[in-house]
Amino acid sequence: MPAAPPVLLSDRQTEVLKWAAAGKSRGVTADIMNISEAAVDDHFRRIFKKLNCNDKVVAVLRAMSSGIIHL
């Protein structure tokens, strides 16, 4: 069976995941990235779709196991 294609996240989506992995709330993430909380939520919706999940913890774990983010 062929391997699944790699998941491609935008730089901003990857940054949102890194802040989530560091334990930052969406409000703090928004402040750090100088974007709105709604934009953080939108990034997470797109991340969840790409990583086939609906939870931030699962998204972070999948991103780490896929080598998308590192702690």
GROMACS elastic network, one bead per residue, 0.5 to 0.9 nm:
[ bonds ]
;  ai    aj funct       b0    kb
    2     5     6  0.88393   500
    3     6     6  0.86964   500
    4     7     6  0.86538   500
    5     8     6  0.89696   500
    6    66     6  0.80812   500
    7    50     6  0.66659   500
    7    51     6  0.71282   500
    7    63     6  0.87705   500
    7    66     6  0.81389   500
    7    68     6  0.82306   500
    8    50     6  0.78379   500
    8    68     6  0.84628   500
    9    12     6  0.79801   500
    9    13     6  0.58036   500
    9    14     6  0.60998   500
    9    46     6  0.87969   500
    9    47     6  0.71975   500
    9    50     6  0.77405   500
    9    68     6  0.81232   500
   10    13     6  0.50834   500
   10    14     6  0.61922   500
   10    15     6  0.85661   500
   11    14     6  0.51246   500
   11    15     6  0.61715   500
   11    16     6  0.87159   500
   12    16     6  0.61648   500
   12    17     6  0.86215   500
   12    33     6  0.87210   500
   12    43     6  0.76490   500
   13    16     6  0.51072   500
   13    17     6  0.63111   500
   13    18     6  0.86916   500
   13    40     6  0.85835   500
   13    43     6  0.56318   500
   13    44     6  0.73373   500
   13    46     6  0.80487   500
   13    47     6  0.66343   500
   14    17     6  0.51034   500
   14    18     6  0.62057   500
   14    19     6  0.87780   500
   14    47     6  0.86385   500
   14    63     6  0.86556   500
   14    68     6  0.73367   500
   14    69     6  0.70541   500
   15    18     6  0.50109   500
   15    19     6  0.63289   500
   15    20     6  0.86141   500
   15    33     6  0.84187   500
   15    69     6  0.87813   500
   16    19     6  0.52778   500
   16    20     6  0.62381   500
   16    21     6  0.86576   500
   16    26     6  0.86470   500
   16    29     6  0.69063   500
   16    30     6  0.87075   500
   16    33     6  0.83144   500
   16    40     6  0.69935   500
   16    43     6  0.72917   500
   16    44     6  0.77012   500
   17    21     6  0.60513   500
   17    22     6  0.85539   500
   17    44     6  0.81463   500
   17    47     6  0.84538   500
   17    56     6  0.81266   500
   17    59     6  0.77060   500
   17    60     6  0.61496   500
   17    63     6  0.79608   500
   17    69     6  0.76170   500
   18    21     6  0.50122   500
   18    22     6  0.62735   500
   18    23     6  0.88246   500
   18    24     6  0.89718   500
   18    60     6  0.78352   500
   18    69     6  0.65468   500
   18    70     6  0.79528   500
   18    71     6  0.79895   500
   19    23     6  0.64852   500
   19    24     6  0.54642   500
   19    25     6  0.80830   500
   19    26     6  0.87335   500
   19    28     6  0.87805   500
   19    29     6  0.62501   500
   19    32     6  0.89377   500
   20    23     6  0.50607   500
   20    24     6  0.52260   500
   20    25     6  0.68723   500
   20    26     6  0.78277   500
   20    29     6  0.77107   500
   20    56     6  0.73434   500
   20    57     6  0.81794   500
   20    60     6  0.72714   500
   21    24     6  0.74410   500
   21    56     6  0.87123   500
   21    57     6  0.79010   500
   21    60     6  0.60279   500
   21    61     6  0.85478   500
   21    69     6  0.87940   500
   21    71     6  0.77150   500
   22    71     6  0.81067   500
   24    27     6  0.80129   500
   24    28     6  0.59244   500
   24    29     6  0.59989   500
   25    28     6  0.52251   500
   25    29     6  0.60061   500
   25    30     6  0.84595   500
   26    30     6  0.59617   500
   26    31     6  0.85801   500
   26    37     6  0.61256   500
   26    38     6  0.89795   500
   26    40     6  0.64015   500
   26    41     6  0.76042   500
   27    30     6  0.50627   500
   27    31     6  0.62833   500
   27    32     6  0.86732   500
   27    36     6  0.80541   500
   27    37     6  0.57938   500
   27    40     6  0.83884   500
   28    31     6  0.50467   500
   28    32     6  0.61100   500
   28    33     6  0.85234   500
   28    37     6  0.87538   500
   29    32     6  0.50998   500
   29    33     6  0.60291   500
   29    34     6  0.82197   500
   29    35     6  0.82993   500
   29    37     6  0.79385   500
   29    40     6  0.74012   500
   30    33     6  0.52191   500
   30    34     6  0.56766   500
   30    36     6  0.54020   500
   30    37     6  0.53168   500
   30    38     6  0.85567   500
   30    39     6  0.77241   500
   30    40     6  0.62461   500
   31    35     6  0.65012   500
   31    36     6  0.75940   500
   31    37     6  0.83318   500
   32    35     6  0.79520   500
   33    36     6  0.86169   500
   35    38     6  0.82150   500
   35    39     6  0.62701   500
   35    40     6  0.72918   500
   36    39     6  0.51099   500
   36    40     6  0.65785   500
   36    41     6  0.87664   500
   37    41     6  0.62322   500
   37    42     6  0.85858   500
   38    42     6  0.61218   500
   38    43     6  0.86371   500
   39    43     6  0.61774   500
   39    44     6  0.85990   500
   40    43     6  0.51015   500
   40    44     6  0.62907   500
   40    45     6  0.87430   500
   41    44     6  0.50533   500
   41    45     6  0.62421   500
   41    46     6  0.87713   500
   42    45     6  0.50702   500
   42    46     6  0.63985   500
   42    47     6  0.85847   500
   43    46     6  0.52389   500
   43    47     6  0.60785   500
   43    48     6  0.85894   500
   44    48     6  0.59192   500
   44    49     6  0.84681   500
   44    54     6  0.87550   500
   44    55     6  0.89279   500
   44    56     6  0.76849   500
   44    59     6  0.87775   500
   45    48     6  0.51845   500
   45    49     6  0.63299   500
   45    50     6  0.87680   500
   45    54     6  0.79462   500
   46    49     6  0.51436   500
   46    50     6  0.62432   500
   46    51     6  0.86027   500
   47    50     6  0.51297   500
   47    51     6  0.59945   500
   47    52     6  0.81749   500
   47    53     6  0.83301   500
   47    54     6  0.88743   500
   47    59     6  0.73307   500
   48    51     6  0.51706   500
   48    52     6  0.55700   500
   48    54     6  0.53184   500
   48    55     6  0.72107   500
   48    56     6  0.79464   500
   48    58     6  0.89576   500
   48    59     6  0.65393   500
   49    52     6  0.50280   500
   49    53     6  0.65556   500
   49    54     6  0.77576   500
   50    53     6  0.80388   500
   51    54     6  0.86618   500
   51    58     6  0.88312   500
   51    59     6  0.64621   500
   51    62     6  0.70654   500
   51    63     6  0.78028   500
   52    59     6  0.83203   500
   53    56     6  0.83266   500
   53    58     6  0.67104   500
   53    59     6  0.64593   500
   53    62     6  0.89968   500
   54    58     6  0.75888   500
   54    59     6  0.75644   500
   55    58     6  0.53541   500
   55    59     6  0.61233   500
   55    60     6  0.87034   500
   56    60     6  0.61118   500
   56    61     6  0.85708   500
   57    60     6  0.51731   500
   57    61     6  0.61977   500
   57    62     6  0.85992   500
   58    61     6  0.50534   500
   58    62     6  0.60218   500
   58    63     6  0.84253   500
   59    62     6  0.51810   500
   59    63     6  0.60346   500
   59    64     6  0.85299   500
   60    63     6  0.50871   500
   60    64     6  0.60984   500
   60    65     6  0.85952   500
   60    69     6  0.79842   500
   61    64     6  0.50823   500
   61    65     6  0.60914   500
   61    66     6  0.84801   500
   62    65     6  0.50939   500
   62    66     6  0.59905   500
   62    67     6  0.85116   500
   62    68     6  0.84179   500
   63    66     6  0.51115   500
   63    67     6  0.61518   500
   63    69     6  0.57337   500
   63    70     6  0.83974   500
   64    67     6  0.51176   500
   64    68     6  0.58477   500
   64    69     6  0.50746   500
   64    70     6  0.58884   500
   64    71     6  0.80650   500
   65    68     6  0.76697   500
   65    69     6  0.83377   500
   65    70     6  0.89197   500
   66    69     6  0.78793   500
   67    70     6  0.66907   500
